[in-house]
Amino acid sequence: MFAAYHTHVRLLVRRTALGACAAALLLVPAAAASRSTDAAERRVTIDLYGRGKALWKLASPREKGRVSLAYTWHGTLSFAAPRAVLRDPRHRGLAARASGTLVAGWTGRSTRTVLDQTGTCRYRGVRVRARVTARLAQGRTGKTVELILHPQRRQGGFFSDRGRGASVRCTSPHGSHGPSHFAPSWFFRDNLQDHGRLTSDTAIVVLPRTVLPRGKATVRFPSERGRNNSVALGRIAWTNRAETAVRAR
């Protein structure tokens, strides 16, 4: 009786030990695969800092107008990208995604004179925050990569034109919703035709591909300048000179 009991116990112990060994053998390849996946990717952190000055002017026999805005913005985005793609000088197949927060500040003024009646507005933004999604991708032109930004859907644009840190003070209703040109919700752009995309919720920062995987660059964004002389509208001129400094680490 005792011999049978001990034999039964030994069999149970042996089976338990074999089961534990099998589980360990299954876990080792899984852990190795996880380490291999982690090693195949590298986290790239991109720091951004932009600043610019924008001016829009209108002159016609009926109306005169002017909008000026000085702005700054900054943020940090972190991407996980394949090491092989980052090592490739052309970064072929690069498509990494991230989300983060940008912070902006600005001061501006607008005036509008119609039939000798003048209205003015003053604009100010202090640490206005915008949640964004971002994609880091191979550029559509040679020797570039693109940082493509979108605001979160509920925000109604990038930075708030009014409220949430943005204030507007006007002497007339015109312009009281925010700057009529270079609006913060448009990412301080006036021309929404951004690299062939007519949209206010997409901003594309084109970078030299040498910024990855670790490097620095300063690019013009936004970069707008032009004029239009029209019998119907009058003489319109605009300029938006801005620089964005980028550091990848």
C-alpha positions in Angstrom: 0.0 0.0 0.0 2.7 2.4 1.0 4.8 1.5 -2.0 1.8 2.2 -4.3 1.3 5.6 -2.6 4.9 6.6 -3.0 4.9 5.5 -6.6 1.8 7.7 -7.3 3.4 10.7 -5.6 6.7 10.3 -7.6 4.7 10.2 -10.8 2.9 13.4 -9.9 6.1 15.2 -9.0 7.7 14.0 -12.2 4.8 15.2 -14.3 4.8 18.6 -12.6 8.5 19.0 -13.2 8.1 18.1 -16.8 5.3 20.6 -17.2 7.3 23.4 -15.6 10.2 22.7 -18.0 7.9 22.8 -21.0 6.5 26.1 -19.8 9.9 27.5 -19.4 11.0 26.3 -22.8 7.9 28.1 -24.3 8.6 31.3 -22.4 12.2 31.6 -23.4 11.6 31.9 -27.2 8.7 34.4 -26.5 11.0 36.6 -24.3 13.8 36.4 -26.9 11.3 37.4 -29.6 10.2 40.4 -27.5 13.8 41.5 -27.0 14.4 41.1 -30.7 11.4 43.3 -31.5 12.6 45.9 -29.0 16.1 45.8 -30.5 14.7 46.2 -34.0 13.2 49.6 -33.1 14.7 52.8 -31.9 12.9 55.7 -30.1 13.5 59.0 -31.8 12.6 62.1 -29.8 12.0 65.3 -31.8 12.1 68.7 -30.2 10.5 71.6 -32.1 10.7 75.3 -31.6 9.1 77.8 -34.1 8.8 81.6 -34.2 7.6 84.0 -36.8 6.1 87.4 -37.8 3.2 87.7 -40.2 1.7 90.8 -41.9 -1.3 91.1 -44.2 -2.4 94.4 -45.8 -5.3 95.6 -48.0 -5.7 99.0 -49.7 -8.7 99.9 -51.9 -10.8 103.0 -52.4 -13.5 101.5 -50.2 -11.6 99.7 -47.5 -8.2 99.5 -45.8 -7.1 96.7 -43.6 -4.1 95.4 -41.8 -3.3 92.3 -39.6 0.0 91.7 -37.9 0.9 88.7 -35.7 4.1 87.6 -33.9 4.1 84.1 -32.6 6.1 81.3 -31.0 5.4 77.6 -30.4 7.2 74.5 -29.2 6.7 70.9 -28.4 8.3 67.4 -28.2 7.2 64.3 -30.0 8.5 60.7 -29.5 8.5 58.1 -32.3 9.4 54.4 -32.4 11.0 53.7 -35.8 12.7 50.6 -37.2 16.5 50.8 -36.7 17.1 49.5 -40.3 15.0 52.3 -41.7 16.8 55.0 -39.6 20.2 53.6 -40.7 19.2 53.7 -44.3 20.4 57.1 -45.7 17.2 57.5 -47.7 14.9 56.4 -44.8 12.9 54.3 -47.3 9.6 53.1 -45.9 9.7 55.4 -42.9 6.2 55.7 -41.3 6.2 56.3 -37.6 3.4 57.8 -35.5 3.2 59.7 -32.3 0.9 62.0 -30.3 1.8 64.9 -28.0 1.1 68.5 -27.0 2.3 71.7 -28.6 2.3 75.0 -26.7 2.1 78.5 -28.4 2.0 82.1 -27.6 1.3 85.2 -29.7 0.5 88.9 -29.8 -1.3 90.6 -32.7 -3.3 93.5 -33.9 -5.8 94.2 -36.7 -7.4 97.4 -38.1 -10.1 97.8 -40.6 -11.4 101.1 -42.0 -14.6 101.2 -44.1 -16.2 104.5 -45.0 -14.1 106.4 -42.4 -15.2 104.0 -39.6 -12.2 102.2 -38.1 -12.3 99.1 -35.9 -9.4 97.6 -34.1 -8.7 94.2 -32.4 -5.9 93.0 -30.2 -5.0 89.4 -30.0 -3.0 87.6 -27.3 -2.2 83.9 -26.5 -0.4 82.7 -23.4 0.7 79.1 -23.2 -2.1 77.9 -25.4 -2.0 74.1 -25.7 -2.9 71.9 -28.6 -3.0 68.1 -28.6 -1.8 66.7 -31.9 -1.1 63.5 -33.7 2.0 63.3 -35.9 3.5 61.1 -38.6 7.1 61.0 -39.5 7.5 59.8 -43.1 9.8 59.6 -46.0 9.6 62.8 -48.0 7.9 63.2 -51.3 10.8 65.2 -52.6 14.4 64.1 -52.7 16.6 64.2 -49.6 13.7 65.0 -47.2 11.5 63.6 -44.5 8.2 65.0 -43.5 6.6 65.7 -40.1 2.9 65.7 -40.7 0.8 67.2 -37.9 -3.0 67.0 -37.3 -5.0 68.5 -34.4 -7.3 66.3 -32.4 -10.8 66.4 -33.9 -12.6 68.1 -31.0 -10.3 71.1 -31.0 -11.6 72.7 -34.2 -8.1 73.4 -35.4 -4.7 73.5 -33.9 -4.5 76.3 -31.2 -7.6 78.0 -30.0 -8.2 81.4 -31.6 -10.2 82.5 -28.6 -10.4 81.0 -25.1 -8.2 78.4 -23.4 -5.5 81.0 -23.0 -6.3 83.1 -26.1 -7.9 86.5 -25.7 -9.5 88.9 -28.2 -10.3 92.6 -27.5 -12.1 94.5 -30.3 -13.8 97.8 -30.8 -16.2 96.4 -33.4 -17.6 92.9 -34.2 -15.3 92.5 -37.2 -12.4 90.2 -36.2 -13.8 89.4 -32.8 -13.6 85.7 -33.3 -9.8 85.8 -33.8 -7.3 86.9 -36.4 -8.8 86.8 -39.8 -5.4 85.9 -41.2 -2.6 83.7 -39.8 -5.1 82.3 -37.3 -3.6 80.1 -34.5 -6.2 77.4 -35.4 -4.6 77.3 -38.9 -1.1 76.9 -37.3 -0.4 80.6 -38.1 -0.7 80.0 -41.9 -2.7 82.2 -44.3 -2.5 80.0 -47.4 -4.0 76.7 -46.5 -2.7 75.1 -49.8 -0.1 73.2 -47.8 2.0 71.1 -50.2 -1.1 70.4 -52.4 -3.5 69.8 -49.6 -6.3 72.4 -49.1 -6.9 71.9 -45.4 -6.8 73.8 -42.2 -6.1 70.7 -40.1 -2.9 69.5 -41.7 0.5 71.1 -41.2 3.5 69.6 -43.0 7.0 70.5 -41.9 9.6 69.4 -44.5 13.0 68.4 -43.0 16.3 67.4 -44.5 16.7 63.6 -44.1 20.0 64.1 -42.4 18.1 65.2 -39.3 17.5 61.4 -38.6 18.4 59.5 -36.5 20.2 62.2 -34.6 20.7 65.7 -35.9 19.6 69.3 -36.1 18.0 71.5 -38.7 16.3 74.9 -39.1 13.7 75.2 -41.8 11.2 77.9 -43.0 7.8 77.0 -41.7 5.4 78.7 -42.3 6.9 80.4 -45.4 4.5 82.6 -47.3 4.9 85.8 -49.3 2.9 87.3 -52.1 0.8 90.1 -53.5 -2.4 90.6 -55.6 -3.6 93.7 -57.4 -7.2 93.4 -58.3 -9.8 95.9 -59.5 -12.5 94.2 -57.4 -10.4 93.6 -54.2 -7.7 96.2 -54.3 -4.1 95.8 -53.5 -3.4 92.9 -51.2 0.1 91.9 -49.9 1.1 89.4 -47.3 4.3 88.0 -45.8 4.8 85.3 -43.1 8.5 84.8 -42.2 9.0 82.0 -39.8 11.7 79.6 -38.8 11.3 76.2 -37.1 14.3 74.7 -35.3 14.3 70.9 -35.1 16.5 68.5 -33.1 16.2 64.7 -33.2 17.8 62.6 -30.5 
